[in-house]
Amino acid sequence: KNLLWKFLGITIVVGFAIWKLVPPDKTINLGLDLQGGMHLVLQVETGKAVEFETDRVNKDIQKTLDEKDIRYDSIQTRGEDELVIVFTHSDSRYRAGDLIAKAFTTLQVQQEETKKLVYKLKEAEVKRIAARAHKQALEVIRKRVDRFGVSEPSIQSQGKDRIVVQLPGIKDLARAERILKKTALLEFRLVSDDTEKLKEALEGTPPPGYEVLYMIVYDKNTGEQQIPFLVKKKPELTGAHLVDARPTFGSQLNQPEVSFTLDRSGGKIFSVVTEKNIERKLAIILDGEIQSAPVIRSKIPSGRGVITGRFSPEEAKDLAVILTAGALPAPVKILQNIRIGPSLGRDSIRKGITSALFGFAVVIIFMMIYYLLAGVIADFALCLNIILILGALAFLKATLTLPGIAGIILTIGMAVDANVLIFERIREEMSIGKRVRTAIETGFDRAKITILDANITTFFTAAVLYTVGTGPVQGFAVTLMWGIVSSLFTSLIVSRTIFEMMGLRKSFEKLRMLSFFGKTNIDFIGRRYYAYIISGVLILAGMTMFSIRGSQNFGVDFTGGDLIQLRFEKPVTADLIREKITEIGYGDSTIQMFGDNQEVLIRTKFEKGQEIEDHLKESITDNPFEERRLERIGPAIGSDLRQKAVYALFYAMLVIIVYVAWRFGGKGAEALITMGIAGGLGWLAIKYLPFTYHFFFVIVIFLLALAICWMLKFEFAMGAIIALVHDVLITLGFFAFTGRELSLPVVAALLTIIGYSLNDTIVVFDRIREDMKLMKKSNLDIIINTSINQTLSRTILTSLTTLFVVASLYFFGGKVINDFAFALLIGVMVGTYSSIYVASPIILEWHRKAANATLELETAGKGKKNKKGKKK
């Protein structure tokens, strides 16, 4: 009955996953990197919205004072939120003060003088205006995207002034950027016909209430020209009254134009303006640029008009979309712009699937050959594991990214680890004479705790990564977390149920497995000092090179700048590319060639990617190219990403200390309190200290954490943390020596290394803890050596299977995740080494020092006795 319920439960879970997954092309959302598209982070300049409001209050105060006949010399705006009023007489100042206090409750007095008042918008009002501008901008952008016709767009608010826009599958990326960025402030202003005043204005002295704006026209002979107009500062009408805008064609010249319709109140205003200003020009202005300036021939009571200009049909359509969606309440600035071409998306899918299939096939074949029947069961569980991960992504409507595929591939390697642990335990039980059914039951029971410990710690690091990560990094973390959950389910429940069902057959008396590793008795602990020297040299050399390279260690994710990937029709040389971009002053950019020298990757620390691309298009005319990727990271975004990366690494370490201290010392409460304090200090320092101090600060906090571990006897936590830092530093050193740059995916890889290394370390620690109970009379160095030798086969097998899949990522995953795969490749090898030669010996070193300290105290306590037998 128990087996029947298990079988039904497994069937329901797997069936639900398949139901949610089918058909995959409809249920799995592909990220921008897998289908092309655009990812933008926009910053609403809320300060401008406050400035606009201050200008409006300025005009209202002028109107109010004029109505009450209160004399003043000037009312000027200062900064974003201050007004300075200078009065003619002191009595005017007192009358105005009382009037403004009653009528304008959003203002507070900053300064009072005999003939002068300085007002400032109240802080609560400034916050309200900023929040309203952010909300309005979000709605306007959502309307524009909806009218633009993108399938499954994502528009989300982020923080107090940012908006994240994702447009998957979009083809015309530059057009989308134009539509989203345009403020679309539509104004109708009267034009002065006085040419003398226009000349004076061009010389720098415009008449009060007027300013010079320009209209761009194109002449066949002279090319593009700017025609100046002297227009009123105050608009007669704005786009706030616009209810509709449509692209049309002019009746005479058949040129594209935009017809608009005003609401009722706007129509009345428009009717009055046109009636009073017949034979005058009315400028139609969009974002400070005159589109047209037609002469008013008669009263226009209909509230309808036409915007003419040098529009293409597409531009007229886009302008209609922008005007109908409404003007942004404040300008927006693009902080991050990632554009992925559809061809790169298709290429990423192909390479991702190729690397996944190759890694999967190698692992499947290896398990079948080495573990025979047990390997077939593990392979079946592995297939279910992938189905469950994809089913979970479909159910959660999560987005599958290229790093997400990498997370699934990595999960394949890590899922094998649980089965290897179980099978090696079963092998041990059978080697001491237990029957196969008993050996299977005992093997699962003893391996379960180790599997849970190892996977929970990895899950924690993935959760930290998801919490502080962005975009593709979060996609990687989601797949890794679900991969851990599903691998626990398939290895501990599905595999065990299959073995138990096989155990019902009386003929099931043997479970054969190949064995490449006999019983070993290597003195790992005796060689630890050699390992200390090797690790020390690698870390010292790596950190020296890292320091020498300085800012060159960091990619555009962290420094800001542009990354452009172009594919040429014919092979091209890096020298030619550098020669061309040197012509416009960017010769120090990083240039990498790949893909039979037809693809080039250009990294520049300046936000000049589009300028570089345009110049290459103009200067290399005999070898056309396509843009496959453009990533623009603004300095503000780079700063945020740096901070989040440090947060991720820092908090992952603290969480691990707490968990290991609890599981291996029963001191979780003490660890939670002390690490909570360290976490608070870390948060303050990372938030308020300059980035240049973050690295040194993390070292200080790390040393503090080690001191705490030492004082509170968290010896296992101390060993684990030293090993993790060891692995990260050596990986960074390899990056420095190979000239690679740190990016967000590489940070994800570093956290994965932490999880993997800890996974390996936990397995050894669990066996040490178990052997300490069984070998109470043995020395600790013997116990640790025995434990490492007992888990050696599992360590090597797990490392091999994980290396199979990581190597497939490195060789077949493509350029986009090559650095990510390289970090994992180094990290897996170093993590395996550190669990044997770093983490475990630290426990021995701590116990020996503690034992020596105890011995010294006992010796000192005995002292020398005098003749009466008393201690001196």
Residue pairs with C-beta under 8 A, 6 or more apart in sequence:
3 497
3 500
3 501
3 504
6 493
6 497
6 500
7 497
7 501
10 493
10 494
10 497
13 388
13 489
14 384
14 387
14 388
16 391
16 395
17 387
17 388
17 390
17 391
17 392
17 395
18 387
18 391
19 391
20 27
20 391
20 394
20 395
21 27
21 28
21 387
21 390
21 391
21 394
24 390
24 394
27 394
28 390
28 393
28 394
28 400
29 152
29 168
29 397
29 398
29 399
29 400
30 168
30 345
30 349
30 399
30 400
31 168
31 399
31 400
31 401
31 402
31 404
31 472
31 475
32 38
32 39
32 166
32 168
32 338
32 340
32 345
32 401
33 340
33 344
33 345
33 348
33 401
33 402
33 472
33 816
34 345
34 348
34 349
34 352
34 400
34 401
34 402
35 168
35 169
35 342
35 345
35 349
36 168
36 169
36 170
36 171
36 340
36 341
36 342
36 343
36 344
36 345
36 346
37 166
37 167
37 168
37 169
37 170
37 173
37 339
37 340
37 345
38 165
38 166
38 167
38 170
38 173
38 176
38 177
38 337
38 338
38 339
38 340
39 164
39 165
39 166
39 167
39 336
39 337
39 338
39 471
40 164
40 165
40 166
40 167
40 177
40 180
40 334
40 336
40 337
40 338
41 158
41 162
41 163
41 164
41 165
41 334
41 335
41 336
41 337
41 634
41 637
42 137
42 141
42 162
42 163
42 164
42 165
42 180
42 181
42 332
42 333
42 334
42 335
43 161
43 162
43 332
43 333
43 334
43 335
43 636
44 133
44 134
44 137
44 161
44 162
44 163
44 328
44 329
44 330
44 332
45 161
45 330
45 331
45 332
45 333
46 129
46 130
46 133
46 134
46 160
46 161
46 330
47 80
47 130
47 330
48 80
48 330
48 331
49 129
49 130
49 132
49 133
49 329
49 330
50 80
50 81
50 121
50 126
50 129
50 130
51 77
51 80
51 81
52 329
52 330
53 121
53 129
54 77
54 80
54 81
54 82
54 83
54 121
55 77
57 83
57 104
57 106
57 107
57 121
58 75
58 76
58 77
58 83
59 234
60 104
61 75
61 83
61 85
61 100
61 104
62 75
64 99
64 100
64 103
65 72
65 75
65 96
65 99
68 95
68 99
70 87
70 92
70 95
70 96
70 99
71 87
71 88
71 89
71 92
72 85
72 86
72 87
72 88
72 92
72 96
73 86
73 87
73 88
74 84
74 85
74 86
75 83
75 84
75 85
75 86
76 83
76 84
77 83
77 84
78 84
78 118
81 120
81 121
81 126
82 110
82 118
82 119
82 120
82 121
83 107
83 118
83 119
83 120
84 116
84 117
84 118
85 93
85 96
85 116
85 117
85 118
85 119
86 115
86 116
87 93
87 96
87 115
87 116
87 117
88 115
89 115
90 114
90 115
92 115
93 114
93 115
93 116
93 117
96 117
97 109
97 112
97 117
100 107
100 117
100 119
104 119
106 121
106 122
106 125
107 119
107 120
107 121
107 122
108 119
108 120
108 121
108 122
109 117
109 118
109 119
109 120
110 118
110 119
110 120
111 117
111 118
112 118
121 129
130 160
130 161
131 160
132 329
133 329
133 330
134 157
134 160
134 161
134 163
136 328
136 329
137 163
137 328
137 329
137 330
137 332
138 155
138 157
138 163
139 326
140 325
140 326
140 327
140 328
140 329
141 155
141 163
141 165
141 180
141 328
141 332
142 155
143 324
143 325
143 326
144 179
144 180
144 321
144 322
144 325
145 153
145 155
145 165
145 167
145 180
146 153
147 321
147 324
147 325
148 176
148 179
148 321
150 167
150 168
150 169
150 170
150 176
151 168
151 169
152 168
152 169
153 165
153 166
153 167
153 168
154 164
154 165
154 166
155 163
155 164
155 165
155 166
156 163
156 164
157 163
157 164
158 164
162 335
163 332
165 180
167 176
169 342
170 176
171 342
173 339
173 341
173 630
175 314
175 318
177 334
177 337
178 318
179 318
179 321
179 322
180 332
181 332
181 334
182 287
182 322
182 328
183 287
183 327
183 328
183 330
183 331
183 332
184 239
184 286
184 287
184 322
184 323
184 325
184 326
184 327
184 328
185 238
185 239
185 286
185 287
185 288
185 327
185 328
186 238
186 239
186 242
186 284
186 285
186 286
186 323
186 327
187 235
187 237
187 238
187 239
187 284
187 285
187 286
188 235
188 236
188 237
188 238
188 270
188 273
188 282
188 283
188 284
188 285
189 231
189 232
189 233
189 234
189 235
189 236
189 282
189 283
189 285
190 231
190 232
190 236
190 273
190 277
190 280
190 281
190 282
190 283
191 229
191 230
191 231
191 232
191 280
191 281
191 282
191 283
191 293
192 198
192 207
192 210
192 230
192 231
192 232
193 280
193 281
194 230
197 206
197 207
197 210
197 230
198 212
198 228
198 229
198 230
200 206
200 207
201 207
201 210
201 211
201 212
201 228
201 230
202 212
202 228
206 212
206 230
207 230
209 232
209 233
209 234
210 230
210 231
210 232
210 233
211 230
211 231
211 233
212 228
212 229
212 230
212 231
213 228
213 229
213 231
213 283
213 285
213 288
213 289
213 290
214 226
214 227
214 228
214 229
214 289
214 290
215 226
215 227
215 229
215 283
215 289
215 290
215 291
215 292
215 293
216 224
216 225
216 226
216 227
216 289
216 310
217 224
217 225
217 227
217 310
218 224
218 225
218 310
219 225
229 281
229 283
229 290
229 293
231 283
231 285
231 290
235 285
236 269
236 273
236 282
237 262
237 266
237 269
237 270
237 273
238 327
239 323
239 326
239 327
240 266
240 327
241 262
241 263
241 265
241 266
241 267
241 269
242 260
242 261
242 262
242 263
242 266
242 323
242 324
242 326
243 261
243 262
243 263
243 266
244 260
244 261
244 324
245 258
245 259
245 260
245 261
245 319
245 320
245 323
245 324
246 258
246 259
246 260
246 320
247 256
247 257
247 258
247 313
247 316
247 317
247 319
247 320
248 256
248 257
248 258
248 259
248 306
248 316
249 255
249 256
249 257
250 256
250 257
250 306
250 308
255 308
255 311
256 311
256 312
256 313
256 315
256 316
257 306
257 307
257 308
257 309
257 311
257 316
258 306
258 307
258 311
258 316
258 319
258 320
258 323
259 304
259 305
259 306
259 307
260 304
260 305
260 306
260 307
260 323
261 303
261 304
262 269
262 270
262 303
262 304
262 305
263 303
264 303
266 303
267 301
267 302
267 303
268 303
270 300
270 303
270 305
271 299
271 300
271 301
271 303
273 282
274 282
274 296
274 298
274 299
274 300
275 299
277 296
278 296
278 297
278 298
278 299
279 295
279 296
279 297
280 295
280 296
281 293
281 294
281 295
281 296
282 293
282 294
282 296
283 290
283 292
283 293
284 290
284 291
284 292
284 293
284 294
284 305
284 307
285 291
286 307
286 319
291 307
291 308
291 309
292 307
292 308
292 309
294 308
307 319
311 319
333 634
334 632
334 634
335 633
335 634
335 636
335 637
336 631
336 632
336 633
336 634
336 637
337 630
337 631
337 632
338 629
338 630
338 631
338 632
339 627
339 629
339 630
339 631
340 628
340 629
341 626
341 627
341 628
341 629
343 567
343 626
343 628
344 565
344 628
344 629
344 816
347 628
347 814
348 402
348 814
348 816
351 812
351 813
351 814
352 402
352 405
352 406
352 813
352 814
353 405
354 812
355 405
355 409
355 808
355 809
355 811
355 812
355 813
356 405
356 408
356 409
356 412
356 808
358 808
358 812
359 409
359 412
359 413
359 804
359 805
359 806
359 807
359 808
359 809
360 382
360 386
360 409
360 412
360 805
362 804
362 805
362 808
363 382
363 412
363 413
363 416
363 801
363 804
363 805
364 379
364 382
366 375
366 800
366 801
366 804
367 375
367 376
367 378
367 379
367 382
367 416
367 419
367 801
368 375
368 376
368 379
369 375
369 514
370 513
370 514
370 516
370 797
371 378
371 419
371 423
371 513
371 514
372 512
372 513
372 514
373 511
373 512
374 419
374 423
374 426
374 511
374 513
377 495
377 498
377 499
378 416
378 419
378 423
378 491
378 495
380 494
380 498
381 415
381 419
381 490
381 491
381 494
381 495
381 498
382 412
382 415
382 416
382 419
382 490
384 486
384 490
384 494
385 411
385 412
385 415
385 483
385 486
385 487
385 490
386 408
386 412
388 482
388 486
388 489
388 490
389 408
389 411
389 479
389 482
389 483
389 486
392 398
392 482
392 485
392 486
393 400
393 404
393 478
393 479
393 482
396 478
398 475
398 478
399 475
400 475
400 479
401 471
401 472
401 475
401 476
402 472
402 816
402 817
403 472
403 473
403 475
403 476
403 745
403 748
403 817
403 820
404 472
404 475
404 476
404 478
404 479
405 479
406 476
406 809
406 813
406 817
406 820
406 821
407 475
407 476
407 477
407 478
407 479
407 480
407 483
408 479
408 483
409 805
409 806
409 808
409 809
410 480
410 483
410 752
410 802
410 805
410 806
410 809
410 824
411 479
411 480
411 483
411 484
411 486
411 487
412 805
413 798
413 801
413 802
413 803
413 804
413 805
413 806
414 455
414 458
414 483
414 484
414 487
414 756
414 759
414 802
415 483
415 486
415 487
415 490
415 491
416 798
416 801
416 802
417 454
417 759
417 794
417 798
417 801
417 802
418 447
418 451
418 455
418 487
418 488
418 491
418 492
419 491
419 495
420 794
420 797
420 798
420 801
421 447
421 450
421 451
421 763
421 794
421 798
422 443
422 444
422 447
422 451
422 491
422 495
423 443
423 513
424 791
424 793
424 794
424 797
425 442
425 443
425 444
425 446
425 447
426 439
426 440
426 442
426 443
426 444
426 511
427 443
427 513
427 515
428 443
428 790
429 438
429 439
429 442
429 443
430 436
430 439
430 511
434 442
435 509
436 503
436 508
436 509
436 510
436 511
437 503
437 508
439 511
440 499
440 500
440 503
440 511
444 492
444 496
444 499
448 492
449 766
450 762
450 763
450 766
450 767
451 488
451 491
451 492
452 488
453 663
453 762
453 766
454 758
454 759
454 760
454 762
454 763
455 484
455 487
455 488
455 759
456 659
457 656
457 659
457 660
457 755
457 758
457 759
457 762
458 480
458 484
458 755
458 756
458 758
458 759
459 481
459 484
459 485
460 652
460 655
460 656
460 659
460 755
461 652
461 655
461 656
461 751
461 752
461 754
461 755
461 758
462 477
462 480
462 481
462 484
462 751
462 752
462 755
463 477
463 481
464 648
464 651
464 652
464 655
464 751
465 473
465 474
465 476
465 477
465 480
465 648
465 652
465 748
465 751
466 474
466 477
466 478
466 481
468 644
468 645
468 647
468 648
468 651
469 476
469 477
469 644
469 648
469 744
469 748
470 641
470 644
470 744
471 744
472 744
472 745
473 744
473 745
473 747
473 748
476 745
476 748
477 748
480 752
480 755
502 508
516 793
517 792
517 793
517 796
519 789
520 789
520 792
521 785
521 789
522 785
522 788
522 789
522 792
523 785
524 784
524 785
524 788
524 789
524 836
524 837
524 840
525 781
525 784
525 785
525 788
525 840
525 841
525 844
526 781
526 785
527 837
528 837
528 841
528 844
531 833
531 837
531 838
531 841
535 726
535 730
535 834
535 837
535 838
538 730
538 733
539 726
539 729
539 730
539 733
541 733
541 737
542 729
542 730
542 732
542 733
542 734
542 736
542 737
543 729
543 732
543 733
545 733
545 736
545 737
546 553
546 732
546 733
546 735
546 736
548 736
549 736
551 559
552 741
553 732
553 735
553 736
553 741
553 742
554 642
554 741
554 742
555 563
555 603
555 741
555 742
555 743
555 746
556 562
556 563
556 603
556 604
556 605
556 631
556 633
556 638
556 743
557 633
557 638
557 641
557 742
557 743
557 744
558 638
558 641
558 642
558 645
558 742
558 743
559 605
559 633
559 638
560 605
560 607
560 633
560 634
560 635
560 637
560 638
560 639
561 603
561 604
561 605
561 606
561 607
561 632
561 633
561 638
562 602
562 603
562 604
562 606
562 607
562 608
562 609
562 610
562 612
562 630
562 631
562 632
562 633
563 601
563 602
563 603
563 609
563 629
563 630
563 631
563 633
564 601
564 602
564 604
564 609
564 612
564 613
564 627
564 629
564 630
564 631
565 599
565 600
565 601
565 602
565 627
565 628
565 629
565 630
565 815
566 599
566 600
566 602
566 613
566 616
566 625
566 626
566 627
566 628
567 595
567 598
567 599
567 625
567 626
567 628
568 598
568 599
568 600
568 620
568 623
568 624
568 625
569 598
569 623
569 624
569 625
570 598
570 623
571 596
571 597
571 598
572 593
572 597
572 598
572 600
572 620
572 623
573 593
573 597
574 591
574 592
574 593
574 600
576 620
577 591
577 600
577 602
577 616
578 587
578 589
578 591
580 615
580 616
580 619
580 620
581 587
581 589
581 602
581 612
581 615
581 616
583 615
583 619
584 611
584 612
584 615
586 604
586 606
586 608
586 612
589 602
589 603
589 604
589 605
589 612
590 601
590 602
590 603
590 604
590 741
591 600
591 601
591 602
592 600
592 601
592 603
593 599
593 600
593 601
594 601
594 815
595 815
599 628
599 815
601 815
602 609
602 612
603 741
604 612
607 632
607 634
609 630
609 631
609 632
610 630
613 627
613 630
616 625
617 624
617 625
629 816
633 641
639 691
641 744
642 691
642 694
643 686
643 687
643 691
643 694
645 744
645 747
646 686
646 694
646 698
647 683
647 686
648 747
648 751
649 698
649 728
649 747
649 750
649 751
649 754
650 679
650 682
650 686
650 698
650 701
651 679
651 682
652 751
652 754
653 702
653 705
653 721
653 724
653 725
653 754
654 675
654 678
654 679
654 682
654 705
655 675
656 717
656 720
656 721
656 724
656 754
656 758
657 671
657 675
657 705
657 709
657 714
657 717
657 720
657 721
658 668
658 671
658 672
658 675
659 668
660 714
660 716
660 717
660 720
660 762
660 765
661 667
661 668
661 670
661 671
661 709
661 712
661 714
661 716
661 717
662 668
662 671
663 716
664 716
664 717
664 765
664 769
665 713
665 714
665 715
665 716
665 717
667 712
667 713
667 714
670 712
671 712
671 714
671 717
674 708
674 712
675 705
675 708
678 701
678 704
678 705
678 708
681 701
682 697
682 698
682 701
685 693
685 694
685 697
685 701
686 694
686 697
689 697
702 721
702 725
705 721
706 718
706 721
706 722
708 714
709 715
709 717
709 718
709 721
710 718
710 846
713 850
715 842
715 843
715 846
715 847
716 765
716 843
718 842
718 846
719 761
719 765
719 838
719 839
719 840
719 841
719 842
719 843
719 846
720 758
720 761
720 762
720 765
720 839
722 838
722 839
722 842
723 757
723 758
723 761
723 831
723 834
723 835
723 838
723 839
723 842
724 754
724 757
724 758
726 830
726 834
726 838
727 753
727 754
727 757
727 827
727 830
727 831
727 834
728 750
728 753
728 754
730 826
730 830
731 750
731 753
731 823
731 826
731 827
731 830
732 742
732 750
734 822
734 826
735 741
735 742
735 746
735 819
735 822
735 823
738 822
740 746
740 819
740 822
741 819
743 819
745 817
745 819
745 820
746 819
746 820
746 823
748 820
749 819
749 820
749 821
749 823
749 824
749 827
750 823
750 827
752 824
752 827
753 823
753 824
753 827
753 828
753 830
753 831
756 802
756 827
756 828
756 831
757 827
757 830
757 831
757 834
757 835
760 795
760 798
760 799
760 831
760 832
760 835
761 834
761 835
761 839
761 840
763 791
763 794
763 795
763 835
764 787
764 788
764 791
764 795
764 835
764 836
764 839
764 840
765 839
765 840
767 787
767 790
767 791
768 783
768 784
768 787
768 840
768 843
770 787
771 783
771 786
771 787
771 790
772 780
772 783
775 782
775 783
775 786
778 786
780 843
780 844
780 847
780 848
781 844
784 840
784 841
784 843
784 844
787 840
788 836
788 840
795 832
795 835
795 836
796 832
799 828
799 829
799 832
802 828
803 825
803 828
803 829
806 821
806 824
806 825
806 828
807 825
809 817
809 820
809 821
809 824
810 818
810 821
810 822
810 824
810 825
813 821
863 871
863 872
864 871
864 872
865 871
865 872
866 872
